[in-house]
Amino acid sequence: LTGFPPSQAERDTVVEVLRDVAAEAKKRGITLALEACNRYETYLYNSLCDTRDTILAVGADNLKLHADTYHMNIEEDNFYQPLVDTADVLDYIHMSESHRGLLGSGTVHWDQVWRGLADADFKGKLVLESFAAINPELAVATCLWRPPSQGSEVLATKGLAFLKLGAEKHN
């Protein structure tokens, strides 16, 4: 974090480096996904549309967008529109709650998420992301200083049930 918005030179460097990385990854059959993260973790790419612009500038068909509902809860005005607006590059999404705990128990507007994914005709990967076992490195990286209110078994089973229900309801 520099304390300043990203400069055009920084953004240009990211595009240049990602072109090289994507080319090497393609030789190995690897698809990459660039994640938009909140302002407290990075200053380069905070919104889905901003991240999409860089993906399009790189121009590699194996570079996709990685959305995360936790970060979207902080950075986006809503959940629906960014998912629809980035449908052409969206391929991977962390389904995570606003407090990174049990899905459906926080402030993420899940109906907007599901409607956005449906209207975007999303066919990518939905990944449950909850933090149950917090090791020292994860605590430092994510500033999770208190233990989760549910154990990993509850987060996994109830979280998966929540995702299956949402996916079924919204096709």
N, C-alpha and C positions, 0 to 999 in steps of 0.2 A: 504494500500500500504506500503510495507516494504522497498522499495528501492532496493530489490534484486529479482531475479527470484524465482519462487516457489521451495521449497526444496522437496526432495522425501518424507520426513516425513510429510510435509504439504499435499502433494498429497495423501499419504497413509491414512491420517486422513480423508480427504474428501471422499475417497472411503469407508472407514469403516462407517462413519456417514451416507452417502447416502444409504448404504445397509440397515441400520436400518430404515431410513426414508422411503425408498421405500417399505420395508416390511410392515410398518404400513400403508402407503398409499394404498397398494394393498388390505389390509383387508377392506378398506373403498371404494374400487372401484375407486381409484384415480390414474391417470397417471401423472407423473411428467415430466418436461422438463428442462434440464440444458442449460442455455443460455451462449453462447460464447460472451463476451463483450470486448470492446476495452481496450487497455493498460492504458488509462487515468481513467478508472473506476474500473479496477481490474487487478491484476497481475496473477491470477490463471489460467484462461482459456480464451485465446484470439482468438484462431483459431478453426474452426469447427473440424478439424482432432484431435487436442489436446483434445478437449472436448469429442469427440467420444471415444478416448482411455480410458478415465475415465468411461464413460458409459459402455463400454464393460467390464472393470475391476470390476465394481459393479455387473454386471451380472443379473440385474433385468429387466424383460420384460416390466415393467411399468415405466421405466426410459428412456426417449427419448431425442433427441437433439432439442434445440430451436435455430434456426439461426435468424439473424437480418441483413438485408442488410445495415443498417447504420454502424454497427460494422464491417461487412465484408468490407465495403468501406475503412476502416482504416487498417484492419489487414490482409486481404487476398491479394494474388498476382492478383487474378481475381475472378470472381463470379462463373463461370461455374464449374471448377474442384472441389472445396471444396463441392459443392452441390452433385455432382456425387459421390465423394469419401466417403461421409457420408450417402448415400441413405439408408443404412440398419438401421439406427437409427433416421434419420431425420423425424420429425413428426409435427413441428410447426415452422412457420417463420413469423417474423415481416417484412412486406414489408414497408420499410421506406427509405426516401430520404437522401442523404448525408448531408443535412442541416435540416432534420427532418420536412420539409415543404411539399409542394405539390409534389406528386409523378410525376416523369417525368421531373421535372424542375431543377434537380441538376446534380450530376456527377455519379450516380449509372448507371452501364452498364446493363440496363434492358434486353436487348436481351440475354446477357450471363446468367442472372438470369433465364429467361423463358426457354432457351435451357437447362440449367442445371437441372431445375425442371422436364422438359419433359424427358430428358435422364435418370434421376434418377427415373422415373415413380412415382413421388411424388403424394401421395394421402392424405397428411396430411392437416393441417389447414393453410390457408393464412390469415394473420391479417394485416389490414391497420393500420400503426402507424405513425401519424403525431401529432405534438404538437401545439395546437391552444390556448388553455386556460392555461396559465402558472401561477400556483400558487407559492407562495414562496418556498414551499418544493420541488416542481418539478424543479424550477429554480436552487436551490442549488444542487440538485442531478444530474442535467444534464448540468449545467453551461449555461443555456439558459438565457442570460441577456437582449436580445432585443425582442421586440414583433414580432410575426410571420407576414409575409407579406400578408397572406390571413387569412380570418376568418374560423371558424370551419365548417360552411356550405359549403364553397368552398373546403376546404381540404377533407371533407367527400364525397361530391357528385362527384367532379372531380377525386379524388383519387380512389373512387370505380369504376368509369367509366374506368379509366386507368387500374385498375386491371382486370376488366371484359374483356376488349379488349385484354390485354396480355394473359390472360388465354385462351380465345377463339382462338387467333391466334396460340398459341403453344399447344393446346389441353391439 
